[in-house]
Amino acid sequence: MENIKITVYPKNTSPNLLANANISVETARYGFITIKGFCIWKSDHLNERLQECMNITPPSRAAYGRRIQIAFFEDPKKWEEVEMLIYSEFCRVRSGIDSDTLVEDINNKLNSNSD
């Protein structure tokens, strides 16, 4: 798996926005490329993949009264992997778990799902 860094920034500015996240993906030619602005939101509904009442959304911006995604994942399965990585980092930040332990757990889960 390529080298991915995820940074989560907890927020207290909105009752529904829990955190923002940035993802940096290492490329062979250009080094790290960072996508900023993923949002972690409270939800009234259970997110079955995360097993928690929250949603994670890719970066978007307002245009003509609606939100337009800036980053789009062509393969829904890849989005679910990234969503799980963001969620895991959010949980680590929220609870203060050592990131090395969590990265190993995430890699084990992703490798077992790809079989």
C-alpha positions, -999 to +999 in steps of 0.1 A: +000+000+000+013+035-009+024+058+019-006+079+031-006+105+059-039+116+074-041+146+097-073+153+116-082+187+131-110+185+158-134+215+155-155+232+182-168+259+159-200+242+148-224+219+166-224+194+137-188+196+124-166+173+145-134+177+126-116+184+093-091+161+077-063+163+052-049+133+032-014+133+018-005+106-007+031+099-016+039+097-053+071+085-069+076+115-091+061+145-071+065+135-035+034+140-013+002+154-028-022+167-002-060+169-005-074+192+021-109+197+034-125+164+042-152+169+068-164+147+097-200+155+106-224+144+133-254+126+119-289+116+131-285+083+113-261+054+119-234+051+093-233+013+088-197+012+077-184+032+106-210+020+131-214+055+145-238+084+139-215+104+117-206+110+080-173+118+063-175+138+032-149+147+005-139+183+000-166+204-016-175+240-022-207+260-026-218+267-061-252+280-072-268+271-039-255+235-037-223+217-027-200+205-055-174+178-046-138+189-054-123+154-049-142+125-064-134+088-061-143+069-092-142+035-074-167+035-044-146+008-027-116+030-027-136+058-012-147+034+015-111+025+022-102+062+025-132+069+046-122+041+070-086+055+072-100+090+081-124+075+106-096+055+123-074+086+125-103+106+139-109+079+166-072+079+174-071+117+178-104+116+198-091+090+222-053+097+222-041+063+210-006+059+197-006+063+159+019+035+152-004+009+168-034+022+149-016+022+115-007-014+120-044-023+128-057-004+098-032-021+074-042-055+088-079-047+082-073-034+046-051-064+037-078-088+050-105-070+030-086-072-003-084-110-002 
